[in-house]
Amino acid sequence: MLSVPTIYKPSLLSSVLLPGSSSSSSSPAFPSLLNLSRRLRRPSFIQIGRVRAVASHIVGYPRIGPKRELKFALESFWDGRSSAEDLEKVAKDLRMSIWKQMADAGTKFIPSNTFSYYDHILDTTVMLGAVPHRYGWTGGEIGFDVYFSMARGDATLPAMEMTKWFDTNYHYIVPELGPDLKFSCASHKAVNEYKEAKELGIETIPVLVGPVSYLLLSKLAEGIEKPFSLLSLLQKIIPVYKEVVSELKAAGATWVQLDEPTLVLDLDSDQLKAFTDAYTQLEESLHGLNVLVETYFADVPADAYRVVTGLRGVSAIGFDLVHGEKTLELIQDLSFPSDKYLFAGVVDGRNIWANDLSASLRTLKTLEGIVGKDKLVVSTSCSLLHTPVDLVNETKLDGEIKSWLAFAAQKIVEVNELAKALRGEKNEAFFSANAAAQASRKSSPRVNDKAVQEAASALRGSDHRRATPVTSRLDAQQKKLNLPILPTTTIGSFPQTRYLRRIRREYKESKISEAEYVKAIKEEISKVVRLQEELDIDVLVHGEPERNDMVEYFGEQLKGFAFTVNGWVQSYGSRCVKPPIIYGDVSRPKPMTVFWSTAAQSMTTRPIKGMLTGPVTILSWSFVRNDQPRFETCYQIALAIKNEVEDLEAAGIPVIQIDEAALREGLPLCKSEQAFYLEWAVHAFRITSCGVQDTTQIRSPRVFPSLRLNLPGCIRILYVILIMLLGLKSDSNALNTFMIHTHMCYFIIYKGGL
């Protein structure tokens, strides 16, 4: 039988109002699935100690709070408006509410140490005492001063580098490691949070970033030559892991979760061997604990699968069965160890769609036939960090669309209902409501637009390359624009002032008239145009004072998009974003930017750039529908942007910039899938601009912080003529690459500098 955590006594916490719940008696005007999930979150007595087969597990949970409580507490602390004790109280209240919420839903494996004031990788760096020398730490427990200096920098010290967390829109603080760094346990956060939950009567599974993934996600400290292997530091960090594990065992922990997400990457033999070495060294310390090694975000390659299933001292392995589309087949083909538990990530932790419970149940039954009911645990595909907190808070979202969604709180319920169904306790009402919502979404005319589908399907007959050679187009554009050899421009948007935010808000709330709004925005555009003329900039922008966000602004004007009020997710630290939801076929009912661009052009004789966000970026920074391939949705967006490009051209805008900031971000983790992605992503970009005249100049600023993709090939295909030379200082060959493979280059004025 599977030993699981003790669940708290309901009588202790029955008066607690859960995140997103309300004392109001009002109920949502949409199908009953959410109401059912609310009822299912009531406290219930759960057997202590050993339980029946098929338990439930959550990999991780959002930290920010249902209404961004952590964000506001952090910013208040940073600004000196509140104390460290105030911040710690907000954090503790959030942790308590999260644990109680999971316990109420019947979750057996509740994670602890997934909360972070800024970033979980930074927390691991602090745990290991891996503080770069410039921050002046000399030992002892690391406090907020050093922690936030590492995360944010200060008046004299730069912050540590931040980069994307795999292929998500979350960012982590990159550890800076070298041979001279001395590691020591400098934070007891993991055991403190475990004890904190235990005091509530809630037994948790403490979560640590695994030692090998930590090293593989790190970078060499400045001044360290590249031949040095970060994996050589394994011998130095393992003693700290042993110390933390010993503390957890002494505190009473019976399980520990070690996240090793790098197992889904294309690793070489030395990197894979590091996992075997690390867990062999940890085996003795892990004795007496059940150890879960968790993977997520993609399929685990066959070689890595063989390694992870053979790790010593490991009791369970977690797999992403949503984004790891081939993992089930791999388990069937290569079998699964009979002495290990399989944590099956069947509920999507990266998107906001309600789970297809019937399909997930079929997957789980297949796994049950392989590993047995006693060895199967139902889980999320990854941490729910990447989803908004609670759908209950969306009081303005359309009822039908709302019935198709599940945020983190609802996903907890889905996991537990699937576990109950496998135990033979299927909630027929819940499953029926889910099936009705799935059928509604599939058949809804709001989702399906035949004209859009046919237009997107017709795109496959062409690669949409422009017929005229690029050199001929450049000649035609130069005759029309008469620009200097190295023309100047700005990247696009000017600062969003409080005044502009107030004007947009008042217009949205009907506190000012449309005429007043237009007058205010035109006055701002006029100021921006005059400033650029005074600076003698060659190609001007209108400053985008009417825009709230480079994706949201366009999504609000496109069919097939929906928007939330409290659908916030953490990007990094206190920075939260509210991605649009692409729920249906995408089209453009009317022009989106022509009015403001032509207004700006009427104010100057210099060329004004039309400013658009590209289809790949809109796709990547949204919650995307999961009922069709991503490239299909991207092509639909590309057609909408194409219509806007052609309307801008017809209105006399001679230069059009199409921003594709997320081209690199969408690159799949598995190298074998990257060529196909680049093919359709670049094709989508070409679609947007294939219909313009030779005299119309198309630009796309590019930031390539890493050259881990076929950069020359991408540039040639995209015929990019505007390159933003940022983020290239780490690669001395990058500039040569750009100069060889681009036809024209501009100086970009970006945040006040060239």
ChimeraX attribute file (.defattr): number of C-alpha atoms within 10 A of each C-alpha:
attribute: neighborCount
match mode: 1-to-1
recipient: residues
	/A:1	10
	/A:2	17
	/A:3	16
	/A:4	24
	/A:5	24
	/A:6	20
	/A:7	28
	/A:8	24
	/A:9	16
	/A:10	17
	/A:11	10
	/A:12	10
	/A:13	14
	/A:14	12
	/A:15	8
	/A:16	12
	/A:17	13
	/A:18	17
	/A:19	19
	/A:20	16
	/A:21	14
	/A:22	11
	/A:23	6
	/A:24	6
	/A:25	5
	/A:26	7
	/A:27	11
	/A:28	15
	/A:29	12
	/A:30	16
	/A:31	17
	/A:32	19
	/A:33	24
	/A:34	24
	/A:35	14
	/A:36	14
	/A:37	19
	/A:38	17
	/A:39	10
	/A:40	17
	/A:41	20
	/A:42	15
	/A:43	20
	/A:44	16
	/A:45	13
	/A:46	17
	/A:47	12
	/A:48	13
	/A:49	12
	/A:50	12
	/A:51	15
	/A:52	14
	/A:53	19
	/A:54	24
	/A:55	28
	/A:56	28
	/A:57	25
	/A:58	28
	/A:59	27
	/A:60	22
	/A:61	28
	/A:62	24
	/A:63	25
	/A:64	28
	/A:65	24
	/A:66	25
	/A:67	18
	/A:68	19
	/A:69	17
	/A:70	23
	/A:71	20
	/A:72	15
	/A:73	24
	/A:74	24
	/A:75	16
	/A:76	15
	/A:77	16
	/A:78	14
	/A:79	10
	/A:80	10
	/A:81	11
	/A:82	14
	/A:83	15
	/A:84	13
	/A:85	10
	/A:86	15
	/A:87	20
	/A:88	15
	/A:89	13
	/A:90	16
	/A:91	21
	/A:92	16
	/A:93	12
	/A:94	21
	/A:95	23
	/A:96	17
	/A:97	16
	/A:98	23
	/A:99	22
	/A:100	29
	/A:101	23
	/A:102	25
	/A:103	28
	/A:104	24
	/A:105	25
	/A:106	28
	/A:107	28
	/A:108	28
	/A:109	26
	/A:110	29
	/A:111	27
	/A:112	29
	/A:113	20
	/A:114	22
	/A:115	25
	/A:116	18
	/A:117	22
	/A:118	24
	/A:119	22
	/A:120	17
	/A:121	21
	/A:122	23
	/A:123	23
	/A:124	22
	/A:125	27
	/A:126	25
	/A:127	24
	/A:128	22
	/A:129	24
	/A:130	22
	/A:131	26
	/A:132	18
	/A:133	9
	/A:134	9
	/A:135	16
	/A:136	9
	/A:137	16
	/A:138	10
	/A:139	11
	/A:140	11
	/A:141	13
	/A:142	18
	/A:143	12
	/A:144	10
	/A:145	11
	/A:146	16
	/A:147	19
	/A:148	17
	/A:149	17
	/A:150	24
	/A:151	21
	/A:152	17
	/A:153	15
	/A:154	12
	/A:155	6
	/A:156	7
	/A:157	12
	/A:158	14
	/A:159	15
	/A:160	18
	/A:161	15
	/A:162	15
	/A:163	15
	/A:164	15
	/A:165	16
	/A:166	19
	/A:167	16
	/A:168	15
	/A:169	21
	/A:170	21
	/A:171	19
	/A:172	22
	/A:173	26
	/A:174	21
	/A:175	26
	/A:176	20
	/A:177	21
	/A:178	21
	/A:179	14
	/A:180	8
	/A:181	16
	/A:182	13
	/A:183	19
	/A:184	19
	/A:185	23
	/A:186	20
	/A:187	20
	/A:188	15
	/A:189	18
	/A:190	23
	/A:191	22
	/A:192	16
	/A:193	20
	/A:194	23
	/A:195	20
	/A:196	18
	/A:197	21
	/A:198	19
	/A:199	11
	/A:200	16
	/A:201	18
	/A:202	22
	/A:203	29
	/A:204	28
	/A:205	26
	/A:206	23
	/A:207	24
	/A:208	25
	/A:209	21
	/A:210	21
	/A:211	23
	/A:212	28
	/A:213	19
	/A:214	23
	/A:215	21
	/A:216	16
	/A:217	19
	/A:218	17
	/A:219	17
	/A:220	18
	/A:221	15
	/A:222	10
	/A:223	7
	/A:224	13
	/A:225	10
	/A:226	10
	/A:227	6
	/A:228	12
	/A:229	15
	/A:230	20
	/A:231	18
	/A:232	13
	/A:233	19
	/A:234	19
	/A:235	12
	/A:236	16
	/A:237	22
	/A:238	19
	/A:239	18
	/A:240	19
	/A:241	22
	/A:242	18
	/A:243	14
	/A:244	22
	/A:245	23
	/A:246	18
	/A:247	16
	/A:248	23
	/A:249	19
	/A:250	11
	/A:251	14
	/A:252	15
	/A:253	23
	/A:254	19
	/A:255	24
	/A:256	24
	/A:257	24
	/A:258	19
	/A:259	24
	/A:260	23
	/A:261	23
	/A:262	25
	/A:263	26
	/A:264	22
	/A:265	18
	/A:266	17
	/A:267	15
	/A:268	10
	/A:269	10
	/A:270	9
	/A:271	17
	/A:272	19
	/A:273	14
	/A:274	18
	/A:275	23
	/A:276	17
	/A:277	16
	/A:278	19
	/A:279	21
	/A:280	16
	/A:281	18
	/A:282	19
	/A:283	18
	/A:284	12
	/A:285	19
	/A:286	22
	/A:287	14
	/A:288	13
	/A:289	20
	/A:290	21
	/A:291	23
	/A:292	24
	/A:293	25
	/A:294	26
	/A:295	26
	/A:296	26
	/A:297	27
	/A:298	26
	/A:299	25
	/A:300	26
	/A:301	19
	/A:302	15
	/A:303	14
	/A:304	23
	/A:305	20
	/A:306	15
	/A:307	17
	/A:308	23
	/A:309	17
	/A:310	14
	/A:311	19
	/A:312	20
	/A:313	20
	/A:314	26
	/A:315	19
	/A:316	23
	/A:317	24
	/A:318	26
	/A:319	29
	/A:320	29
	/A:321	26
	/A:322	24
	/A:323	19
	/A:324	20
	/A:325	13
	/A:326	15
	/A:327	20
	/A:328	19
	/A:329	10
	/A:330	16
	/A:331	16
	/A:332	14
	/A:333	10
	/A:334	11
	/A:335	13
	/A:336	20
	/A:337	15
	/A:338	11
	/A:339	11
	/A:340	19
	/A:341	24
	/A:342	27
	/A:343	29
	/A:344	25
	/A:345	30
	/A:346	28
	/A:347	28
	/A:348	28
	/A:349	29
	/A:350	23
	/A:351	22
	/A:352	25
	/A:353	25
	/A:354	21
	/A:355	22
	/A:356	16
	/A:357	22
	/A:358	14
	/A:359	10
	/A:360	20
	/A:361	17
	/A:362	12
	/A:363	15
	/A:364	23
	/A:365	15
	/A:366	14
	/A:367	20
	/A:368	18
	/A:369	11
	/A:370	17
	/A:371	21
	/A:372	16
	/A:373	19
	/A:374	15
	/A:375	21
	/A:376	27
	/A:377	28
	/A:378	31
	/A:379	33
	/A:380	30
	/A:381	29
	/A:382	30
	/A:383	22
	/A:384	27
	/A:385	22
	/A:386	24
	/A:387	26
	/A:388	29
	/A:389	29
	/A:390	23
	/A:391	25
	/A:392	22
	/A:393	18
	/A:394	17
	/A:395	15
	/A:396	12
	/A:397	15
	/A:398	14
	/A:399	14
	/A:400	16
	/A:401	19
	/A:402	25
	/A:403	26
	/A:404	24
	/A:405	21
	/A:406	26
	/A:407	23
	/A:408	28
	/A:409	28
	/A:410	23
	/A:411	27
	/A:412	28
	/A:413	25
	/A:414	28
	/A:415	28
	/A:416	24
	/A:417	25
	/A:418	28
	/A:419	26
	/A:420	20
	/A:421	16
	/A:422	22
	/A:423	14
	/A:424	9
	/A:425	11
	/A:426	14
	/A:427	12
	/A:428	10
	/A:429	12
	/A:430	20
	/A:431	19
	/A:432	15
	/A:433	17
	/A:434	24
	/A:435	17
	/A:436	17
	/A:437	23
	/A:438	19
	/A:439	12
	/A:440	16
	/A:441	20
	/A:442	15
	/A:443	10
	/A:444	13
	/A:445	12
	/A:446	15
	/A:447	20
	/A:448	17
	/A:449	16
	/A:450	11
	/A:451	11
	/A:452	17
	/A:453	16
	/A:454	10
	/A:455	13
	/A:456	19
	/A:457	13
	/A:458	10
	/A:459	16
	/A:460	11
	/A:461	7
	/A:462	9
	/A:463	15
	/A:464	17
	/A:465	16
	/A:466	17
	/A:467	9
	/A:468	10
	/A:469	10
	/A:470	14
	/A:471	11
	/A:472	12
	/A:473	18
	/A:474	18
	/A:475	14
	/A:476	17
	/A:477	19
	/A:478	16
	/A:479	11
	/A:480	13
	/A:481	18
	/A:482	12
	/A:483	15
	/A:484	9
	/A:485	10
	/A:486	11
	/A:487	15
	/A:488	20
	/A:489	22
	/A:490	23
	/A:491	20
	/A:492	20
	/A:493	17
	/A:494	16
	/A:495	10
	/A:496	14
	/A:497	10
	/A:498	8
	/A:499	10
	/A:500	19
	/A:501	15
	/A:502	11
	/A:503	21
	/A:504	20
	/A:505	13
	/A:506	14
	/A:507	17
	/A:508	13
	/A:509	10
	/A:510	10
	/A:511	13
	/A:512	14
	/A:513	13
	/A:514	12
	/A:515	9
	/A:516	13
	/A:517	18
	/A:518	15
	/A:519	12
	/A:520	17
	/A:521	17
	/A:522	19
	/A:523	12
	/A:524	17
	/A:525	24
	/A:526	17
	/A:527	12
	/A:528	21
	/A:529	23
	/A:530	14
	/A:531	13
	/A:532	17
	/A:533	15
	/A:534	9
	/A:535	10
	/A:536	13
	/A:537	18
	/A:538	19
	/A:539	19
	/A:540	27
	/A:541	26
	/A:542	28
	/A:543	23
	/A:544	22
	/A:545	23
	/A:546	22
	/A:547	17
	/A:548	14
	/A:549	12
	/A:550	18
	/A:551	21
	/A:552	21
	/A:553	16
	/A:554	21
	/A:555	24
	/A:556	14
	/A:557	16
	/A:558	22
	/A:559	20
	/A:560	21
	/A:561	22
	/A:562	20
	/A:563	18
	/A:564	19
	/A:565	13
	/A:566	20
	/A:567	24
	/A:568	23
	/A:569	25
	/A:570	24
	/A:571	20
	/A:572	20
	/A:573	22
	/A:574	19
	/A:575	15
	/A:576	16
	/A:577	18
	/A:578	21
	/A:579	24
	/A:580	23
	/A:581	25
	/A:582	23
	/A:583	24
	/A:584	23
	/A:585	24
	/A:586	25
	/A:587	21
	/A:588	20
	/A:589	10
	/A:590	13
	/A:591	17
	/A:592	21
	/A:593	21
	/A:594	21
	/A:595	11
	/A:596	19
	/A:597	23
	/A:598	18
	/A:599	15
	/A:600	24
	/A:601	22
	/A:602	12
	/A:603	15
	/A:604	14
	/A:605	8
	/A:606	17
	/A:607	18
	/A:608	26
	/A:609	27
	/A:610	28
	/A:611	26
	/A:612	21
	/A:613	18
	/A:614	26
	/A:615	30
	/A:616	28
	/A:617	22
	/A:618	26
	/A:619	25
	/A:620	23
	/A:621	22
	/A:622	19
	/A:623	21
	/A:624	24
	/A:625	20
	/A:626	13
	/A:627	12
	/A:628	10
	/A:629	10
	/A:630	17
	/A:631	18
	/A:632	16
	/A:633	24
	/A:634	26
	/A:635	29
	/A:636	23
	/A:637	29
	/A:638	28
	/A:639	24
	/A:640	24
	/A:641	28
	/A:642	24
	/A:643	18
	/A:644	22
	/A:645	30
	/A:646	20
	/A:647	18
	/A:648	25
	/A:649	20
	/A:650	13
	/A:651	14
	/A:652	15
	/A:653	22
	/A:654	22
	/A:655	23
	/A:656	21
	/A:657	21
	/A:658	22
	/A:659	23
	/A:660	21
	/A:661	19
	/A:662	19
	/A:663	22
	/A:664	22
	/A:665	18
	/A:666	20
	/A:667	20
	/A:668	19
	/A:669	18
	/A:670	14
	/A:671	12
	/A:672	10
	/A:673	11
	/A:674	15
	/A:675	14
	/A:676	13
	/A:677	17
	/A:678	20
	/A:679	14
	/A:680	18
	/A:681	25
	/A:682	18
	/A:683	23
	/A:684	28
	/A:685	28
	/A:686	20
	/A:687	23
	/A:688	25
	/A:689	26
	/A:690	17
	/A:691	16
	/A:692	18
	/A:693	17
	/A:694	18
	/A:695	19
	/A:696	23
	/A:697	23
	/A:698	22
	/A:699	21
	/A:700	24
	/A:701	20
	/A:702	20
	/A:703	17
	/A:704	19
	/A:705	16
	/A:706	13
	/A:707	14
	/A:708	9
	/A:709	15
	/A:710	11
	/A:711	16
	/A:712	15
	/A:713	12
	/A:714	17
	/A:715	19
	/A:716	13
	/A:717	15
	/A:718	17
	/A:719	20
	/A:720	19
	/A:721	21
	/A:722	20
	/A:723	21
	/A:724	19
	/A:725	20
	/A:726	13
	/A:727	12
	/A:728	16
	/A:729	11
	/A:730	9
	/A:731	11
	/A:732	9
	/A:733	11
	/A:734	18
	/A:735	12
	/A:736	9
	/A:737	14
	/A:738	17
	/A:739	12
	/A:740	9
	/A:741	17
	/A:742	16
	/A:743	16
	/A:744	17
	/A:745	18
	/A:746	17
	/A:747	17
	/A:748	22
	/A:749	15
	/A:750	15
	/A:751	11
	/A:752	7
	/A:753	8
	/A:754	13
